[in-house]
Amino acid sequence: MPEEKDNPLTQAEENNHLARTLIEKDLFPKALGIRVGRVAPGYAEATLTVRENMLNFLGVTHGGVIFALADTVFGVASNAYGATALAIHAGISFVRATTAGATLKARAVEESRSGRLTHFRVTVEDAEGSLVALFHGVAYVKKPPPAAGS
């Protein structure tokens, strides 16, 4: 078992209060079973195993479930710098259908940052690495909190 210091999630929890709050206190992703993995400023990963109750009337994963997974990693990655970031735009394109039992992995990567706006690309893939969805998000970064002791 790796030492705690080698666990990226533990490191994020120690160094970043906002990321910790998102990971630990956001009840909706927990209800879906989203598991956040690696976190770094401008980057996050998460996985989700699709359950029967997450399927739409056609028997494939509901788009809202996939969007929620992508939005979760977008939120964690955009807040991992230590300043509050709020989504102001998000969009998704669905590429491939999945069904119950599928494990989905989402990766959020910051593509650009200018002033208070930051742009992210999130890919959602199945266990074989096939693209399931492509998500783009824009976040507004609020003023960072003052440094301790200032």
PyMOL CGO cylinders between C-alpha atoms (Angstrom):
from pymol import cmd
from pymol.cgo import CYLINDER

trace = [
    CYLINDER, 0.00, 0.00, 0.00, 1.51, 3.40, -0.96, 0.3, 1, 1, 1, 1, 1, 1,
    CYLINDER, 1.51, 3.40, -0.96, 2.36, 5.82, 1.78, 0.3, 1, 1, 1, 1, 1, 1,
    CYLINDER, 2.36, 5.82, 1.78, -0.12, 8.65, 2.28, 0.3, 1, 1, 1, 1, 1, 1,
    CYLINDER, -0.12, 8.65, 2.28, 2.39, 11.21, 1.01, 0.3, 1, 1, 1, 1, 1, 1,
    CYLINDER, 2.39, 11.21, 1.01, 2.43, 9.41, -2.35, 0.3, 1, 1, 1, 1, 1, 1,
    CYLINDER, 2.43, 9.41, -2.35, -1.36, 9.58, -2.71, 0.3, 1, 1, 1, 1, 1, 1,
    CYLINDER, -1.36, 9.58, -2.71, -2.19, 12.59, -4.96, 0.3, 1, 1, 1, 1, 1, 1,
    CYLINDER, -2.19, 12.59, -4.96, -5.65, 12.96, -3.43, 0.3, 1, 1, 1, 1, 1, 1,
    CYLINDER, -5.65, 12.96, -3.43, -4.19, 13.12, 0.08, 0.3, 1, 1, 1, 1, 1, 1,
    CYLINDER, -4.19, 13.12, 0.08, -1.65, 15.71, -1.08, 0.3, 1, 1, 1, 1, 1, 1,
    CYLINDER, -1.65, 15.71, -1.08, -4.44, 17.82, -2.59, 0.3, 1, 1, 1, 1, 1, 1,
    CYLINDER, -4.44, 17.82, -2.59, -6.39, 17.57, 0.64, 0.3, 1, 1, 1, 1, 1, 1,
    CYLINDER, -6.39, 17.57, 0.64, -3.39, 18.76, 2.66, 0.3, 1, 1, 1, 1, 1, 1,
    CYLINDER, -3.39, 18.76, 2.66, -2.46, 21.63, 0.36, 0.3, 1, 1, 1, 1, 1, 1,
    CYLINDER, -2.46, 21.63, 0.36, -5.76, 22.88, -0.98, 0.3, 1, 1, 1, 1, 1, 1,
    CYLINDER, -5.76, 22.88, -0.98, -8.81, 23.60, 1.16, 0.3, 1, 1, 1, 1, 1, 1,
    CYLINDER, -8.81, 23.60, 1.16, -11.13, 24.28, -1.80, 0.3, 1, 1, 1, 1, 1, 1,
    CYLINDER, -11.13, 24.28, -1.80, -10.29, 21.02, -3.55, 0.3, 1, 1, 1, 1, 1, 1,
    CYLINDER, -10.29, 21.02, -3.55, -10.75, 19.17, -0.25, 0.3, 1, 1, 1, 1, 1, 1,
    CYLINDER, -10.75, 19.17, -0.25, -14.13, 20.80, 0.27, 0.3, 1, 1, 1, 1, 1, 1,
    CYLINDER, -14.13, 20.80, 0.27, -15.27, 19.87, -3.24, 0.3, 1, 1, 1, 1, 1, 1,
    CYLINDER, -15.27, 19.87, -3.24, -14.11, 16.30, -2.86, 0.3, 1, 1, 1, 1, 1, 1,
    CYLINDER, -14.11, 16.30, -2.86, -15.38, 15.68, 0.65, 0.3, 1, 1, 1, 1, 1, 1,
    CYLINDER, -15.38, 15.68, 0.65, -18.52, 17.80, 0.92, 0.3, 1, 1, 1, 1, 1, 1,
    CYLINDER, -18.52, 17.80, 0.92, -20.11, 17.78, -2.52, 0.3, 1, 1, 1, 1, 1, 1,
    CYLINDER, -20.11, 17.78, -2.52, -22.95, 15.33, -1.91, 0.3, 1, 1, 1, 1, 1, 1,
    CYLINDER, -22.95, 15.33, -1.91, -24.21, 14.96, -5.49, 0.3, 1, 1, 1, 1, 1, 1,
    CYLINDER, -24.21, 14.96, -5.49, -21.04, 13.34, -6.89, 0.3, 1, 1, 1, 1, 1, 1,
    CYLINDER, -21.04, 13.34, -6.89, -20.92, 11.11, -3.81, 0.3, 1, 1, 1, 1, 1, 1,
    CYLINDER, -20.92, 11.11, -3.81, -24.52, 9.99, -4.46, 0.3, 1, 1, 1, 1, 1, 1,
    CYLINDER, -24.52, 9.99, -4.46, -23.53, 9.06, -8.01, 0.3, 1, 1, 1, 1, 1, 1,
    CYLINDER, -23.53, 9.06, -8.01, -20.48, 7.15, -6.78, 0.3, 1, 1, 1, 1, 1, 1,
    CYLINDER, -20.48, 7.15, -6.78, -17.94, 9.45, -8.43, 0.3, 1, 1, 1, 1, 1, 1,
    CYLINDER, -17.94, 9.45, -8.43, -14.45, 8.78, -7.11, 0.3, 1, 1, 1, 1, 1, 1,
    CYLINDER, -14.45, 8.78, -7.11, -11.94, 11.61, -7.49, 0.3, 1, 1, 1, 1, 1, 1,
    CYLINDER, -11.94, 11.61, -7.49, -8.38, 10.47, -8.17, 0.3, 1, 1, 1, 1, 1, 1,
    CYLINDER, -8.38, 10.47, -8.17, -5.39, 12.59, -9.08, 0.3, 1, 1, 1, 1, 1, 1,
    CYLINDER, -5.39, 12.59, -9.08, -5.75, 16.33, -8.42, 0.3, 1, 1, 1, 1, 1, 1,
    CYLINDER, -5.75, 16.33, -8.42, -3.34, 19.15, -9.27, 0.3, 1, 1, 1, 1, 1, 1,
    CYLINDER, -3.34, 19.15, -9.27, -3.82, 22.83, -10.13, 0.3, 1, 1, 1, 1, 1, 1,
    CYLINDER, -3.82, 22.83, -10.13, -5.60, 22.83, -13.49, 0.3, 1, 1, 1, 1, 1, 1,
    CYLINDER, -5.60, 22.83, -13.49, -5.97, 19.03, -13.57, 0.3, 1, 1, 1, 1, 1, 1,
    CYLINDER, -5.97, 19.03, -13.57, -8.22, 16.36, -12.08, 0.3, 1, 1, 1, 1, 1, 1,
    CYLINDER, -8.22, 16.36, -12.08, -9.30, 12.79, -12.73, 0.3, 1, 1, 1, 1, 1, 1,
    CYLINDER, -9.30, 12.79, -12.73, -12.38, 10.90, -11.56, 0.3, 1, 1, 1, 1, 1, 1,
    CYLINDER, -12.38, 10.90, -11.56, -14.12, 7.61, -12.26, 0.3, 1, 1, 1, 1, 1, 1,
    CYLINDER, -14.12, 7.61, -12.26, -17.68, 6.38, -12.14, 0.3, 1, 1, 1, 1, 1, 1,
    CYLINDER, -17.68, 6.38, -12.14, -19.17, 2.91, -12.54, 0.3, 1, 1, 1, 1, 1, 1,
    CYLINDER, -19.17, 2.91, -12.54, -22.50, 3.07, -14.37, 0.3, 1, 1, 1, 1, 1, 1,
    CYLINDER, -22.50, 3.07, -14.37, -25.39, 1.47, -12.47, 0.3, 1, 1, 1, 1, 1, 1,
    CYLINDER, -25.39, 1.47, -12.47, -28.73, 0.24, -13.83, 0.3, 1, 1, 1, 1, 1, 1,
    CYLINDER, -28.73, 0.24, -13.83, -30.51, 3.25, -12.33, 0.3, 1, 1, 1, 1, 1, 1,
    CYLINDER, -30.51, 3.25, -12.33, -28.26, 5.55, -14.40, 0.3, 1, 1, 1, 1, 1, 1,
    CYLINDER, -28.26, 5.55, -14.40, -29.63, 4.33, -17.75, 0.3, 1, 1, 1, 1, 1, 1,
    CYLINDER, -29.63, 4.33, -17.75, -32.10, 6.18, -19.93, 0.3, 1, 1, 1, 1, 1, 1,
    CYLINDER, -32.10, 6.18, -19.93, -35.17, 4.67, -21.59, 0.3, 1, 1, 1, 1, 1, 1,
    CYLINDER, -35.17, 4.67, -21.59, -32.99, 3.23, -24.38, 0.3, 1, 1, 1, 1, 1, 1,
    CYLINDER, -32.99, 3.23, -24.38, -30.82, 1.30, -21.91, 0.3, 1, 1, 1, 1, 1, 1,
    CYLINDER, -30.82, 1.30, -21.91, -27.70, 3.45, -22.29, 0.3, 1, 1, 1, 1, 1, 1,
    CYLINDER, -27.70, 3.45, -22.29, -26.02, 5.76, -19.79, 0.3, 1, 1, 1, 1, 1, 1,
    CYLINDER, -26.02, 5.76, -19.79, -28.10, 8.90, -19.24, 0.3, 1, 1, 1, 1, 1, 1,
    CYLINDER, -28.10, 8.90, -19.24, -26.40, 12.02, -20.60, 0.3, 1, 1, 1, 1, 1, 1,
    CYLINDER, -26.40, 12.02, -20.60, -26.92, 13.80, -17.30, 0.3, 1, 1, 1, 1, 1, 1,
    CYLINDER, -26.92, 13.80, -17.30, -24.78, 11.20, -15.52, 0.3, 1, 1, 1, 1, 1, 1,
    CYLINDER, -24.78, 11.20, -15.52, -21.92, 11.68, -17.99, 0.3, 1, 1, 1, 1, 1, 1,
    CYLINDER, -21.92, 11.68, -17.99, -22.28, 15.46, -17.75, 0.3, 1, 1, 1, 1, 1, 1,
    CYLINDER, -22.28, 15.46, -17.75, -22.18, 15.27, -13.94, 0.3, 1, 1, 1, 1, 1, 1,
    CYLINDER, -22.18, 15.27, -13.94, -18.94, 13.25, -14.03, 0.3, 1, 1, 1, 1, 1, 1,
    CYLINDER, -18.94, 13.25, -14.03, -17.32, 15.74, -16.43, 0.3, 1, 1, 1, 1, 1, 1,
    CYLINDER, -17.32, 15.74, -16.43, -18.61, 18.75, -14.49, 0.3, 1, 1, 1, 1, 1, 1,
    CYLINDER, -18.61, 18.75, -14.49, -17.26, 17.31, -11.23, 0.3, 1, 1, 1, 1, 1, 1,
    CYLINDER, -17.26, 17.31, -11.23, -13.67, 16.98, -12.50, 0.3, 1, 1, 1, 1, 1, 1,
    CYLINDER, -13.67, 16.98, -12.50, -13.95, 20.42, -14.13, 0.3, 1, 1, 1, 1, 1, 1,
    CYLINDER, -13.95, 20.42, -14.13, -14.98, 21.88, -10.77, 0.3, 1, 1, 1, 1, 1, 1,
    CYLINDER, -14.98, 21.88, -10.77, -12.22, 20.16, -8.83, 0.3, 1, 1, 1, 1, 1, 1,
    CYLINDER, -12.22, 20.16, -8.83, -9.49, 21.07, -11.35, 0.3, 1, 1, 1, 1, 1, 1,
    CYLINDER, -9.49, 21.07, -11.35, -10.58, 24.70, -11.67, 0.3, 1, 1, 1, 1, 1, 1,
    CYLINDER, -10.58, 24.70, -11.67, -10.64, 25.13, -7.87, 0.3, 1, 1, 1, 1, 1, 1,
    CYLINDER, -10.64, 25.13, -7.87, -7.37, 23.29, -7.22, 0.3, 1, 1, 1, 1, 1, 1,
    CYLINDER, -7.37, 23.29, -7.22, -5.33, 26.50, -7.44, 0.3, 1, 1, 1, 1, 1, 1,
    CYLINDER, -5.33, 26.50, -7.44, -6.73, 27.64, -4.10, 0.3, 1, 1, 1, 1, 1, 1,
    CYLINDER, -6.73, 27.64, -4.10, -9.04, 30.41, -5.35, 0.3, 1, 1, 1, 1, 1, 1,
    CYLINDER, -9.04, 30.41, -5.35, -12.77, 29.89, -5.81, 0.3, 1, 1, 1, 1, 1, 1,
    CYLINDER, -12.77, 29.89, -5.81, -13.65, 29.23, -9.45, 0.3, 1, 1, 1, 1, 1, 1,
    CYLINDER, -13.65, 29.23, -9.45, -17.27, 29.20, -10.63, 0.3, 1, 1, 1, 1, 1, 1,
    CYLINDER, -17.27, 29.20, -10.63, -18.52, 27.69, -13.88, 0.3, 1, 1, 1, 1, 1, 1,
    CYLINDER, -18.52, 27.69, -13.88, -19.97, 30.27, -16.25, 0.3, 1, 1, 1, 1, 1, 1,
    CYLINDER, -19.97, 30.27, -16.25, -20.30, 28.01, -19.29, 0.3, 1, 1, 1, 1, 1, 1,
    CYLINDER, -20.30, 28.01, -19.29, -20.28, 24.28, -19.94, 0.3, 1, 1, 1, 1, 1, 1,
    CYLINDER, -20.28, 24.28, -19.94, -21.10, 22.15, -22.95, 0.3, 1, 1, 1, 1, 1, 1,
    CYLINDER, -21.10, 22.15, -22.95, -20.78, 18.51, -23.87, 0.3, 1, 1, 1, 1, 1, 1,
    CYLINDER, -20.78, 18.51, -23.87, -20.75, 16.35, -27.00, 0.3, 1, 1, 1, 1, 1, 1,
    CYLINDER, -20.75, 16.35, -27.00, -21.65, 12.69, -26.64, 0.3, 1, 1, 1, 1, 1, 1,
    CYLINDER, -21.65, 12.69, -26.64, -19.56, 10.41, -28.85, 0.3, 1, 1, 1, 1, 1, 1,
    CYLINDER, -19.56, 10.41, -28.85, -20.22, 6.82, -27.76, 0.3, 1, 1, 1, 1, 1, 1,
    CYLINDER, -20.22, 6.82, -27.76, -22.91, 5.07, -25.72, 0.3, 1, 1, 1, 1, 1, 1,
    CYLINDER, -22.91, 5.07, -25.72, -22.16, 2.98, -22.64, 0.3, 1, 1, 1, 1, 1, 1,
    CYLINDER, -22.16, 2.98, -22.64, -24.31, 0.67, -20.52, 0.3, 1, 1, 1, 1, 1, 1,
    CYLINDER, -24.31, 0.67, -20.52, -24.59, -0.57, -16.94, 0.3, 1, 1, 1, 1, 1, 1,
    CYLINDER, -24.59, -0.57, -16.94, -21.33, -1.90, -15.56, 0.3, 1, 1, 1, 1, 1, 1,
    CYLINDER, -21.33, -1.90, -15.56, -19.16, 0.42, -17.64, 0.3, 1, 1, 1, 1, 1, 1,
    CYLINDER, -19.16, 0.42, -17.64, -16.41, 2.27, -15.80, 0.3, 1, 1, 1, 1, 1, 1,
    CYLINDER, -16.41, 2.27, -15.80, -16.01, 5.81, -17.05, 0.3, 1, 1, 1, 1, 1, 1,
    CYLINDER, -16.01, 5.81, -17.05, -12.90, 7.93, -16.46, 0.3, 1, 1, 1, 1, 1, 1,
    CYLINDER, -12.90, 7.93, -16.46, -12.95, 11.71, -16.82, 0.3, 1, 1, 1, 1, 1, 1,
    CYLINDER, -12.95, 11.71, -16.82, -9.85, 13.91, -17.09, 0.3, 1, 1, 1, 1, 1, 1,
    CYLINDER, -9.85, 13.91, -17.09, -10.01, 17.70, -16.85, 0.3, 1, 1, 1, 1, 1, 1,
    CYLINDER, -10.01, 17.70, -16.85, -7.11, 19.69, -18.31, 0.3, 1, 1, 1, 1, 1, 1,
    CYLINDER, -7.11, 19.69, -18.31, -6.84, 23.46, -18.27, 0.3, 1, 1, 1, 1, 1, 1,
    CYLINDER, -6.84, 23.46, -18.27, -6.32, 24.67, -21.84, 0.3, 1, 1, 1, 1, 1, 1,
    CYLINDER, -6.32, 24.67, -21.84, -5.92, 28.40, -21.19, 0.3, 1, 1, 1, 1, 1, 1,
    CYLINDER, -5.92, 28.40, -21.19, -6.09, 31.01, -18.45, 0.3, 1, 1, 1, 1, 1, 1,
    CYLINDER, -6.09, 31.01, -18.45, -6.45, 34.72, -19.12, 0.3, 1, 1, 1, 1, 1, 1,
    CYLINDER, -6.45, 34.72, -19.12, -7.21, 37.18, -16.36, 0.3, 1, 1, 1, 1, 1, 1,
    CYLINDER, -7.21, 37.18, -16.36, -10.08, 35.72, -14.37, 0.3, 1, 1, 1, 1, 1, 1,
    CYLINDER, -10.08, 35.72, -14.37, -11.26, 33.26, -17.03, 0.3, 1, 1, 1, 1, 1, 1,
    CYLINDER, -11.26, 33.26, -17.03, -10.00, 29.73, -17.38, 0.3, 1, 1, 1, 1, 1, 1,
    CYLINDER, -10.00, 29.73, -17.38, -10.94, 27.23, -20.08, 0.3, 1, 1, 1, 1, 1, 1,
    CYLINDER, -10.94, 27.23, -20.08, -10.99, 23.47, -19.57, 0.3, 1, 1, 1, 1, 1, 1,
    CYLINDER, -10.99, 23.47, -19.57, -11.32, 20.44, -21.78, 0.3, 1, 1, 1, 1, 1, 1,
    CYLINDER, -11.32, 20.44, -21.78, -12.66, 17.27, -20.18, 0.3, 1, 1, 1, 1, 1, 1,
    CYLINDER, -12.66, 17.27, -20.18, -12.52, 13.89, -21.86, 0.3, 1, 1, 1, 1, 1, 1,
    CYLINDER, -12.52, 13.89, -21.86, -14.68, 11.02, -20.69, 0.3, 1, 1, 1, 1, 1, 1,
    CYLINDER, -14.68, 11.02, -20.69, -13.48, 7.57, -21.74, 0.3, 1, 1, 1, 1, 1, 1,
    CYLINDER, -13.48, 7.57, -21.74, -14.58, 4.00, -21.16, 0.3, 1, 1, 1, 1, 1, 1,
    CYLINDER, -14.58, 4.00, -21.16, -12.33, 1.28, -19.71, 0.3, 1, 1, 1, 1, 1, 1,
    CYLINDER, -12.33, 1.28, -19.71, -10.89, 0.54, -23.16, 0.3, 1, 1, 1, 1, 1, 1,
    CYLINDER, -10.89, 0.54, -23.16, -9.87, 4.18, -23.63, 0.3, 1, 1, 1, 1, 1, 1,
    CYLINDER, -9.87, 4.18, -23.63, -12.56, 4.94, -26.22, 0.3, 1, 1, 1, 1, 1, 1,
    CYLINDER, -12.56, 4.94, -26.22, -13.91, 8.48, -26.14, 0.3, 1, 1, 1, 1, 1, 1,
    CYLINDER, -13.91, 8.48, -26.14, -17.43, 8.62, -24.68, 0.3, 1, 1, 1, 1, 1, 1,
    CYLINDER, -17.43, 8.62, -24.68, -17.87, 12.40, -24.39, 0.3, 1, 1, 1, 1, 1, 1,
    CYLINDER, -17.87, 12.40, -24.39, -16.02, 15.67, -24.83, 0.3, 1, 1, 1, 1, 1, 1,
    CYLINDER, -16.02, 15.67, -24.83, -16.83, 18.53, -22.42, 0.3, 1, 1, 1, 1, 1, 1,
    CYLINDER, -16.83, 18.53, -22.42, -15.68, 22.15, -22.52, 0.3, 1, 1, 1, 1, 1, 1,
    CYLINDER, -15.68, 22.15, -22.52, -16.03, 24.42, -19.53, 0.3, 1, 1, 1, 1, 1, 1,
    CYLINDER, -16.03, 24.42, -19.53, -15.23, 28.04, -18.71, 0.3, 1, 1, 1, 1, 1, 1,
    CYLINDER, -15.23, 28.04, -18.71, -14.81, 29.17, -15.12, 0.3, 1, 1, 1, 1, 1, 1,
    CYLINDER, -14.81, 29.17, -15.12, -14.60, 32.62, -13.57, 0.3, 1, 1, 1, 1, 1, 1,
    CYLINDER, -14.60, 32.62, -13.57, -11.85, 32.77, -10.94, 0.3, 1, 1, 1, 1, 1, 1,
    CYLINDER, -11.85, 32.77, -10.94, -12.70, 34.96, -7.97, 0.3, 1, 1, 1, 1, 1, 1,
    CYLINDER, -12.70, 34.96, -7.97, -10.00, 36.94, -6.21, 0.3, 1, 1, 1, 1, 1, 1,
    CYLINDER, -10.00, 36.94, -6.21, -7.72, 34.54, -4.32, 0.3, 1, 1, 1, 1, 1, 1,
    CYLINDER, -7.72, 34.54, -4.32, -7.99, 34.60, -0.54, 0.3, 1, 1, 1, 1, 1, 1,
    CYLINDER, -7.99, 34.60, -0.54, -5.37, 36.70, 1.28, 0.3, 1, 1, 1, 1, 1, 1,
    CYLINDER, -5.37, 36.70, 1.28, -2.23, 34.87, 2.33, 0.3, 1, 1, 1, 1, 1, 1,
    CYLINDER, -2.23, 34.87, 2.33, -2.07, 33.73, 5.94, 0.3, 1, 1, 1, 1, 1, 1,
    CYLINDER, -2.07, 33.73, 5.94, -0.70, 36.42, 8.23, 0.3, 1, 1, 1, 1, 1, 1,
    CYLINDER, -0.70, 36.42, 8.23, -1.30, 39.30, 5.81, 0.3, 1, 1, 1, 1, 1, 1,
]
cmd.load_cgo(trace, "trace")
